[in-house]
Amino acid sequence: MKKPHSLACCFLLVFFAAGCATPPAPDAGFIDGSKTSKREDLPFQKTWVLKGTDWKVYKGIYVAPVNTSYVLSSGSWKAVARYGNAEEDLQKEAKYMQDTFIKAFQEDPNKRFNVVKTPSAGDLILEMAIVELTPNSPAMKAAEFVPIVGWGIKAVDMATPDYVSFEARIRDGATGEILATVADRRKAKAALVNVQDYTWFGHADAIIKDWAKEFVEIANKRPGQVVKRAAGYQLKPW
């Protein structure tokens, strides 16, 4: 008879954990973090935009290969068994991020930007770097399952949250001038039972999809419109 009450408590714990603020990642150096600040109308923790930029003149966008050198130079990979596969794994994740952003712009119903393979005048260049990414350890995640009133329900992450961080630059396709920079850090989405915890990069893939969707929303943003940050939780287990 106490199971419904216990389940309700699980939901509260999950969403309370999801609502906890994620601290910004230290500046990695891909962008000049000293220029950035938090804008309430944008979903990223740090943003800088060159004053006077006329975004209406840009009709195309080139999504460059994603930089991974900042992650490889950090120690975050040493905590998991797949450290020996770090470079191969990161290349796959970088390609996933590039492809996800390209797909998001291509499938934009408003067709704000035409995705190009070679940037020129009238195009933007989107350069991104994954600066923090700790792979999930499925074995460690399995140990986090705890029985609650006899149920195998995961209430909250008991280990350190899995953070994913990126920095990005937007350049003019003809001059190469930097027009905007952003940086953001997010942790794995909270869920009662999350099958993404049993894949190496499922948590990162979900966050990358959110970033891509938000970039497209910003591209279509109207004056005064607020582009909201994606929720830090998910109800579906996949």
C-alpha positions as protocol buffer text, in pm:
chain_id: "A"
residue {
  index: 1
  type: MET
  ca { x: 0 y: 0 z: 0 }
}
residue {
  index: 2
  type: LYS
  ca { x: 302 y: 230 z: 41 }
}
residue {
  index: 3
  type: LYS
  ca { x: 433 y: 185 z: -313 }
}
residue {
  index: 4
  type: PRO
  ca { x: 242 y: 479 z: -473 }
}
residue {
  index: 5
  type: HIS
  ca { x: 374 y: 709 z: -203 }
}
residue {
  index: 6
  type: SER
  ca { x: 728 y: 583 z: -258 }
}
residue {
  index: 7
  type: LEU
  ca { x: 697 y: 630 z: -633 }
}
residue {
  index: 8
  type: ALA
  ca { x: 580 y: 988 z: -584 }
}
residue {
  index: 9
  type: CYS
  ca { x: 884 y: 1051 z: -367 }
}
residue {
  index: 10
  type: CYS
  ca { x: 1104 y: 915 z: -647 }
}
residue {
  index: 11
  type: PHE
  ca { x: 956 y: 1163 z: -893 }
}
residue {
  index: 12
  type: LEU
  ca { x: 1017 y: 1448 z: -651 }
}
residue {
  index: 13
  type: LEU
  ca { x: 1376 y: 1344 z: -596 }
}
residue {
  index: 14
  type: VAL
  ca { x: 1444 y: 1314 z: -968 }
}
residue {
  index: 15
  type: PHE
  ca { x: 1300 y: 1651 z: -1060 }
}
residue {
  index: 16
  type: PHE
  ca { x: 1457 y: 1821 z: -759 }
}
residue {
  index: 17
  type: ALA
  ca { x: 1795 y: 1690 z: -873 }
}
residue {
  index: 18
  type: ALA
  ca { x: 1725 y: 1800 z: -1231 }
}
residue {
  index: 19
  type: GLY
  ca { x: 1644 y: 2150 z: -1115 }
}
residue {
  index: 20
  type: CYS
  ca { x: 1978 y: 2202 z: -942 }
}
residue {
  index: 21
  type: ALA
  ca { x: 2184 y: 2461 z: -1127 }
}
residue {
  index: 22
  type: THR
  ca { x: 2481 y: 2335 z: -1326 }
}
residue {
  index: 23
  type: PRO
  ca { x: 2789 y: 2551 z: -1270 }
}
residue {
  index: 24
  type: PRO
  ca { x: 2958 y: 2682 z: -1586 }
}
residue {
  index: 25
  type: ALA
  ca { x: 3268 y: 2496 z: -1699 }
}
residue {
  index: 26
  type: PRO
  ca { x: 3605 y: 2671 z: -1668 }
}
residue {
  index: 27
  type: ASP
  ca { x: 3705 y: 2857 z: -1984 }
}
residue {
  index: 28
  type: ALA
  ca { x: 3883 y: 2611 z: -2211 }
}
residue {
  index: 29
  type: GLY
  ca { x: 4033 y: 2868 z: -2448 }
}
residue {
  index: 30
  type: PHE
  ca { x: 3846 y: 2791 z: -2770 }
}
residue {
  index: 31
  type: ILE
  ca { x: 3668 y: 3124 z: -2723 }
}
residue {
  index: 32
  type: ASP
  ca { x: 3753 y: 3439 z: -2530 }
}
residue {
  index: 33
  type: GLY
  ca { x: 3546 y: 3378 z: -2218 }
}
residue {
  index: 34
  type: SER
  ca { x: 3626 y: 3721 z: -2076 }
}
residue {
  index: 35
  type: LYS
  ca { x: 3387 y: 3882 z: -2326 }
}
residue {
  index: 36
  type: THR
  ca { x: 3091 y: 3658 z: -2252 }
}
residue {
  index: 37
  type: SER
  ca { x: 2797 y: 3705 z: -2019 }
}
residue {
  index: 38
  type: LYS
  ca { x: 2463 y: 3541 z: -1938 }
}
residue {
  index: 39
  type: ARG
  ca { x: 2173 y: 3656 z: -2155 }
}
residue {
  index: 40
  type: GLU
  ca { x: 1827 y: 3586 z: -2021 }
}
residue {
  index: 41
  type: ASP
  ca { x: 1679 y: 3548 z: -2369 }
}
residue {
  index: 42
  type: LEU
  ca { x: 1924 y: 3273 z: -2470 }
}
residue {
  index: 43
  type: PRO
  ca { x: 1966 y: 2920 z: -2329 }
}
residue {
  index: 44
  type: PHE
  ca { x: 2345 y: 2919 z: -2291 }
}
residue {
  index: 45
  type: GLN
  ca { x: 2547 y: 3005 z: -1983 }
}
residue {
  index: 46
  type: LYS
  ca { x: 2788 y: 3236 z: -2167 }
}
residue {
  index: 47
  type: THR
  ca { x: 2727 y: 3444 z: -2479 }
}
residue {
  index: 48
  type: TRP
  ca { x: 2894 y: 3727 z: -2667 }
}
residue {
  index: 49
  type: VAL
  ca { x: 2763 y: 3894 z: -2985 }
}
residue {
  index: 50
  type: LEU
  ca { x: 2947 y: 4156 z: -3190 }
}
residue {
  index: 51
  type: LYS
  ca { x: 2750 y: 4479 z: -3171 }
}
residue {
  index: 52
  type: GLY
  ca { x: 2603 y: 4600 z: -3496 }
}
residue {
  index: 53
  type: THR
  ca { x: 2599 y: 4261 z: -3669 }
}
residue {
  index: 54
  type: ASP
  ca { x: 2326 y: 4244 z: -3933 }
}
residue {
  index: 55
  type: TRP
  ca { x: 2223 y: 3877 z: -3923 }
}
residue {
  index: 56
  type: LYS
  ca { x: 1969 y: 3925 z: -4202 }
}
residue {
  index: 57
  type: VAL
  ca { x: 2244 y: 3938 z: -4465 }
}
residue {
  index: 58
  type: TYR
  ca { x: 2343 y: 3579 z: -4393 }
}
residue {
  index: 59
  type: LYS
  ca { x: 2156 y: 3308 z: -4581 }
}
residue {
  index: 60
  type: GLY
  ca { x: 2387 y: 3006 z: -4549 }
}
residue {
  index: 61
  type: ILE
  ca { x: 2575 y: 2822 z: -4275 }
}
residue {
  index: 62
  type: TYR
  ca { x: 2878 y: 2595 z: -4278 }
}
residue {
  index: 63
  type: VAL
  ca { x: 2908 y: 2356 z: -3980 }
}
residue {
  index: 64
  type: ALA
  ca { x: 3277 y: 2284 z: -3935 }
}
residue {
  index: 65
  type: PRO
  ca { x: 3422 y: 1957 z: -3798 }
}
residue {
  index: 66
  type: VAL
  ca { x: 3407 y: 1962 z: -3418 }
}
residue {
  index: 67
  type: ASN
  ca { x: 3730 y: 2018 z: -3223 }
}
residue {
  index: 68
  type: THR
  ca { x: 3810 y: 1755 z: -2955 }
}
residue {
  index: 69
  type: SER
  ca { x: 4165 y: 1849 z: -2856 }
}
residue {
  index: 70
  type: TYR
  ca { x: 4053 y: 2019 z: -2533 }
}
residue {
  index: 71
  type: VAL
  ca { x: 3896 y: 1699 z: -2400 }
}
residue {
  index: 72
  type: LEU
  ca { x: 4197 y: 1487 z: -2489 }
}
residue {
  index: 73
  type: SER
  ca { x: 4424 y: 1724 z: -2301 }
}
residue {
  index: 74
  type: SER
  ca { x: 4210 y: 1701 z: -1987 }
}
residue {
  index: 75
  type: GLY
  ca { x: 4206 y: 1424 z: -1728 }
}
residue {
  index: 76
  type: SER
  ca { x: 3836 y: 1345 z: -1745 }
}
residue {
  index: 77
  type: TRP
  ca { x: 3890 y: 1034 z: -1956 }
}
residue {
  index: 78
  type: LYS
  ca { x: 4122 y: 871 z: -1705 }
}
residue {
  index: 79
  type: ALA
  ca { x: 3836 y: 789 z: -1467 }
}
residue {
  index: 80
  type: VAL
  ca { x: 3685 y: 523 z: -1692 }
}
residue {
  index: 81
  type: ALA
  ca { x: 3796 y: 200 z: -1848 }
}
residue {
  index: 82
  type: ARG
  ca { x: 3770 y: 328 z: -2205 }
}
residue {
  index: 83
  type: TYR
  ca { x: 4052 y: 579 z: -2164 }
}
residue {
  index: 84
  type: GLY
  ca { x: 4255 y: 380 z: -2418 }
}
residue {
  index: 85
  type: ASN
  ca { x: 3979 y: 435 z: -2674 }
}
residue {
  index: 86
  type: ALA
  ca { x: 3946 y: 806 z: -2604 }
}
residue {
  index: 87
  type: GLU
  ca { x: 4061 y: 940 z: -2939 }
}
residue {
  index: 88
  type: GLU
  ca { x: 3849 y: 697 z: -3142 }
}
residue {
  index: 89
  type: ASP
  ca { x: 3545 y: 756 z: -2922 }
}
residue {
  index: 90
  type: LEU
  ca { x: 3582 y: 1134 z: -2938 }
}
residue {
  index: 91
  type: GLN
  ca { x: 3611 y: 1134 z: -3316 }
}
residue {
  index: 92
  type: LYS
  ca { x: 3280 y: 946 z: -3337 }
}
residue {
  index: 93
  type: GLU
  ca { x: 3113 y: 1183 z: -3092 }
}
residue {
  index: 94
  type: ALA
  ca { x: 3249 y: 1488 z: -3276 }
}
residue {
  index: 95
  type: LYS
  ca { x: 3112 y: 1354 z: -3605 }
}
residue {
  index: 96
  type: TYR
  ca { x: 2778 y: 1289 z: -3433 }
}
residue {
  index: 97
  type: MET
  ca { x: 2767 y: 1650 z: -3312 }
}
residue {
  index: 98
  type: GLN
  ca { x: 2851 y: 1792 z: -3656 }
}
residue {
  index: 99
  type: ASP
  ca { x: 2593 y: 1569 z: -3828 }
}
residue {
  index: 100
  type: THR
  ca { x: 2326 y: 1652 z: -3567 }
}
residue {
  index: 101
  type: PHE
  ca { x: 2369 y: 2028 z: -3618 }
}
residue {
  index: 102
  type: ILE
  ca { x: 2366 y: 1991 z: -3996 }
}
residue {
  index: 103
  type: LYS
  ca { x: 2049 y: 1783 z: -3980 }
}
residue {
  index: 104
  type: ALA
  ca { x: 1881 y: 2031 z: -3745 }
}
residue {
  index: 105
  type: PHE
  ca { x: 1939 y: 2321 z: -3986 }
}
residue {
  index: 106
  type: GLN
  ca { x: 1842 y: 2113 z: -4289 }
}
residue {
  index: 107
  type: GLU
  ca { x: 1513 y: 2011 z: -4125 }
}
residue {
  index: 108
  type: ASP
  ca { x: 1429 y: 2361 z: -4002 }
}
residue {
  index: 109
  type: PRO
  ca { x: 1072 y: 2423 z: -4130 }
}
residue {
  index: 110
  type: ASN
  ca { x: 1158 y: 2791 z: -4177 }
}
residue {
  index: 111
  type: LYS
  ca { x: 1469 y: 2712 z: -4383 }
}
residue {
  index: 112
  type: ARG
  ca { x: 1646 y: 3004 z: -4220 }
}
residue {
  index: 113
  type: PHE
  ca { x: 1989 y: 2889 z: -4336 }
}
residue {
  index: 114
  type: ASN
  ca { x: 2097 y: 2684 z: -4632 }
}
residue {
  index: 115
  type: VAL
  ca { x: 2365 y: 2436 z: -4518 }
}
residue {
  index: 116
  type: VAL
  ca { x: 2673 y: 2479 z: -4738 }
}
residue {
  index: 117
  type: LYS
  ca { x: 2988 y: 2270 z: -4784 }
}
residue {
  index: 118
  type: THR
  ca { x: 3215 y: 2564 z: -4867 }
}
residue {
  index: 119
  type: PRO
  ca { x: 3152 y: 2898 z: -4693 }
}
residue {
  index: 120
  type: SER
  ca { x: 3163 y: 3227 z: -4882 }
}
residue {
  index: 121
  type: ALA
  ca { x: 3013 y: 3576 z: -4864 }
}
residue {
  index: 122
  type: GLY
  ca { x: 2664 y: 3567 z: -4714 }
}
residue {
  index: 123
  type: ASP
  ca { x: 2739 y: 3252 z: -4513 }
}
residue {
  index: 124
  type: LEU
  ca { x: 2815 y: 3192 z: -4147 }
}
residue {
  index: 125
  type: ILE
  ca { x: 3077 y: 2948 z: -4019 }
}
residue {
  index: 126
  type: LEU
  ca { x: 2986 y: 2757 z: -3704 }
}
residue {
  index: 127
  type: GLU
  ca { x: 3295 y: 2625 z: -3525 }
}
residue {
  index: 128
  type: MET
  ca { x: 3243 y: 2411 z: -3215 }
}
residue {
  index: 129
  type: ALA
  ca { x: 3463 y: 2237 z: -2962 }
}
residue {
  index: 130
  type: ILE
  ca { x: 3367 y: 1970 z: -2711 }
}
residue {
  index: 131
  type: VAL
  ca { x: 3565 y: 2086 z: -2408 }
}
residue {
  index: 132
  type: GLU
  ca { x: 3434 y: 1846 z: -2143 }
}
residue {
  index: 133
  type: LEU
  ca { x: 3293 y: 1496 z: -2180 }
}
residue {
  index: 134
  type: THR
  ca { x: 3313 y: 1214 z: -1931 }
}
residue {
  index: 135
  type: PRO
  ca { x: 3195 y: 883 z: -2077 }
}
residue {
  index: 136
  type: ASN
  ca { x: 2943 y: 684 z: -1883 }
}
residue {
  index: 137
  type: SER
  ca { x: 3067 y: 364 z: -1726 }
}
residue {
  index: 138
  type: PRO
  ca { x: 2778 y: 116 z: -1761 }
}
residue {
  index: 139
  type: ALA
  ca { x: 2916 y: -95 z: -1478 }
}
residue {
  index: 140
  type: MET
  ca { x: 2924 y: 204 z: -1243 }
}
residue {
  index: 141
  type: LYS
  ca { x: 2576 y: 309 z: -1349 }
}
residue {
  index: 142
  type: ALA
  ca { x: 2440 y: -38 z: -1284 }
}
residue {
  index: 143
  type: ALA
  ca { x: 2566 y: -12 z: -928 }
}
residue {
  index: 144
  type: GLU
  ca { x: 2359 y: 303 z: -880 }
}
residue {
  index: 145
  type: PHE
  ca { x: 2032 y: 112 z: -894 }
}
residue {
  index: 146
  type: VAL
  ca { x: 1887 y: 84 z: -547 }
}
residue {
  index: 147
  type: PRO
  ca { x: 1577 y: -107 z: -434 }
}
residue {
  index: 148
  type: ILE
  ca { x: 1298 y: 118 z: -308 }
}
residue {
  index: 149
  type: VAL
  ca { x: 1023 y: -79 z: -135 }
}
residue {
  index: 150
  type: GLY
  ca { x: 1126 y: -377 z: -339 }
}
residue {
  index: 151
  type: TRP
  ca { x: 1121 y: -191 z: -671 }
}
residue {
  index: 152
  type: GLY
  ca { x: 1432 y: -153 z: -892 }
}
residue {
  index: 153
  type: ILE
  ca { x: 1381 y: 220 z: -943 }
}
residue {
  index: 154
  type: LYS
  ca { x: 1664 y: 462 z: -981 }
}
residue {
  index: 155
  type: ALA
  ca { x: 1583 y: 773 z: -780 }
}
residue {
  index: 156
  type: VAL
  ca { x: 1884 y: 999 z: -832 }
}
residue {
  index: 157
  type: ASP
  ca { x: 2240 y: 976 z: -960 }
}
residue {
  index: 158
  type: MET
  ca { x: 2458 y: 876 z: -667 }
}
residue {
  index: 159
  type: ALA
  ca { x: 2784 y: 936 z: -852 }
}
residue {
  index: 160
  type: THR
  ca { x: 2926 y: 1264 z: -979 }
}
residue {
  index: 161
  type: PRO
  ca { x: 2702 y: 1400 z: -1258 }
}
residue {
  index: 162
  type: ASP
  ca { x: 2813 y: 1335 z: -1614 }
}
residue {
  index: 163
  type: TYR
  ca { x: 2889 y: 1681 z: -1756 }
}
residue {
  index: 164
  type: VAL
  ca { x: 2908 y: 1774 z: -2123 }
}
residue {
  index: 165
  type: SER
  ca { x: 3045 y: 2116 z: -2221 }
}
residue {
  index: 166
  type: PHE
  ca { x: 3108 y: 2295 z: -2546 }
}
residue {
  index: 167
  type: GLU
  ca { x: 3233 y: 2628 z: -2676 }
}
residue {
  index: 168
  type: ALA
  ca { x: 3144 y: 2772 z: -3017 }
}
residue {
  index: 169
  type: ARG
  ca { x: 3241 y: 3055 z: -3249 }
}
residue {
  index: 170
  type: ILE
  ca { x: 3033 y: 3200 z: -3531 }
}
residue {
  index: 171
  type: ARG
  ca { x: 3237 y: 3364 z: -3808 }
}
residue {
  index: 172
  type: ASP
  ca { x: 3166 y: 3560 z: -4123 }
}
residue {
  index: 173
  type: GLY
  ca { x: 3211 y: 3322 z: -4416 }
}
residue {
  index: 174
  type: ALA
  ca { x: 3403 y: 3572 z: -4626 }
}
residue {
  index: 175
  type: THR
  ca { x: 3616 y: 3766 z: -4375 }
}
residue {
  index: 176
  type: GLY
  ca { x: 3653 y: 3511 z: -4096 }
}
residue {
  index: 177
  type: GLU
  ca { x: 3562 y: 3776 z: -3839 }
}
residue {
  index: 178
  type: ILE
  ca { x: 3416 y: 3633 z: -3518 }
}
residue {
  index: 179
  type: LEU
  ca { x: 3057 y: 3756 z: -3484 }
}
residue {
  index: 180
  type: ALA
  ca { x: 2947 y: 3563 z: -3176 }
}
residue {
  index: 181
  type: THR
  ca { x: 3068 y: 3311 z: -2919 }
}
residue {
  index: 182
  type: VAL
  ca { x: 2884 y: 3084 z: -2676 }
}
residue {
  index: 183
  type: ALA
  ca { x: 2971 y: 2833 z: -2407 }
}
residue {
  index: 184
  type: ASP
  ca { x: 2752 y: 2593 z: -2215 }
}
residue {
  index: 185
  type: ARG
  ca { x: 2773 y: 2305 z: -1973 }
}
residue {
  index: 186
  type: ARG
  ca { x: 2500 y: 2053 z: -1895 }
}
residue {
  index: 187
  type: LYS
  ca { x: 2470 y: 1737 z: -1697 }
}
residue {
  index: 188
  type: ALA
  ca { x: 2303 y: 1412 z: -1794 }
}
residue {
  index: 189
  type: LYS
  ca { x: 1927 y: 1436 z: -1788 }
}
residue {
  index: 190
  type: ALA
  ca { x: 1760 y: 1297 z: -1478 }
}
residue {
  index: 191
  type: ALA
  ca { x: 1516 y: 1008 z: -1524 }
}
residue {
  index: 192
  type: LEU
  ca { x: 1359 y: 740 z: -1309 }
}
residue {
  index: 193
  type: VAL
  ca { x: 1509 y: 469 z: -1529 }
}
residue {
  index: 194
  type: ASN
  ca { x: 1740 y: 594 z: -1802 }
}
residue {
  index: 195
  type: VAL
  ca { x: 1867 y: 340 z: -2054 }
}
residue {
  index: 196
  type: GLN
  ca { x: 2115 y: 605 z: -2174 }
}
residue {
  index: 197
  type: ASP
  ca { x: 2311 y: 532 z: -1858 }
}
residue {
  index: 198
  type: TYR
  ca { x: 2399 y: 196 z: -2013 }
}
residue {
  index: 199
  type: THR
  ca { x: 2564 y: 339 z: -2323 }
}
residue {
  index: 200
  type: TRP
  ca { x: 2893 y: 526 z: -2330 }
}
residue {
  index: 201
  type: PHE
  ca { x: 2762 y: 849 z: -2480 }
}
residue {
  index: 202
  type: GLY
  ca { x: 2382 y: 834 z: -2463 }
}
residue {
  index: 203
  type: HIS
  ca { x: 2375 y: 1120 z: -2214 }
}
residue {
  index: 204
  type: ALA
  ca { x: 2593 y: 1336 z: -2440 }
}
residue {
  index: 205
  type: ASP
  ca { x: 2389 y: 1258 z: -2751 }
}
residue {
  index: 206
  type: ALA
  ca { x: 2070 y: 1381 z: -2583 }
}
residue {
  index: 207
  type: ILE
  ca { x: 2237 y: 1708 z: -2481 }
}
residue {
  index: 208
  type: ILE
  ca { x: 2386 y: 1762 z: -2827 }
}
residue {
  index: 209
  type: LYS
  ca { x: 2038 y: 1724 z: -2978 }
}
residue {
  index: 210
  type: ASP
  ca { x: 1911 y: 1991 z: -2740 }
}
residue {
  index: 211
  type: TRP
  ca { x: 2194 y: 2230 z: -2836 }
}
residue {
  index: 212
  type: ALA
  ca { x: 2128 y: 2178 z: -3208 }
}
residue {
  index: 213
  type: LYS
  ca { x: 1755 y: 2242 z: -3163 }
}
residue {
  index: 214
  type: GLU
  ca { x: 1824 y: 2557 z: -2962 }
}
residue {
  index: 215
  type: PHE
  ca { x: 2066 y: 2691 z: -3225 }
}
residue {
  index: 216
  type: VAL
  ca { x: 1795 y: 2659 z: -3490 }
}
residue {
  index: 217
  type: GLU
  ca { x: 1546 y: 2832 z: -3260 }
}
residue {
  index: 218
  type: ILE
  ca { x: 1793 y: 3117 z: -3210 }
}
residue {
  index: 219
  type: ALA
  ca { x: 1841 y: 3143 z: -3588 }
}
residue {
  index: 220
  type: ASN
  ca { x: 1464 y: 3202 z: -3616 }
}
residue {
  index: 221
  type: LYS
  ca { x: 1440 y: 3418 z: -3304 }
}
residue {
  index: 222
  type: ARG
  ca { x: 1224 y: 3730 z: -3322 }
}
residue {
  index: 223
  type: PRO
  ca { x: 1311 y: 4049 z: -3127 }
}
residue {
  index: 224
  type: GLY
  ca { x: 1207 y: 4006 z: -2765 }
}
residue {
  index: 225
  type: GLN
  ca { x: 1156 y: 3630 z: -2797 }
}
residue {
  index: 226
  type: VAL
  ca { x: 1310 y: 3406 z: -2531 }
}
residue {
  index: 227
  type: VAL
  ca { x: 1468 y: 3077 z: -2639 }
}
residue {
  index: 228
  type: LYS
  ca { x: 1432 y: 2848 z: -2340 }
}
residue {
  index: 229
  type: ARG
  ca { x: 1689 y: 2600 z: -2216 }
}
residue {
  index: 230
  type: ALA
  ca { x: 1587 y: 2236 z: -2262 }
}
residue {
  index: 231
  type: ALA
  ca { x: 1457 y: 2055 z: -1955 }
}
residue {
  index: 232
  type: GLY
  ca { x: 1713 y: 1877 z: -1739 }
}
residue {
  index: 233
  type: TYR
  ca { x: 1494 y: 1571 z: -1702 }
}
residue {
  index: 234
  type: GLN
  ca { x: 1310 y: 1326 z: -1922 }
}
residue {
  index: 235
  type: LEU
  ca { x: 1007 y: 1111 z: -1856 }
}
residue {
  index: 236
  type: LYS
  ca { x: 1082 y: 855 z: -2127 }
}
residue {
  index: 237
  type: PRO
  ca { x: 1355 y: 599 z: -2043 }
}
residue {
  index: 238
  type: TRP
  ca { x: 1515 y: 636 z: -2389 }
}
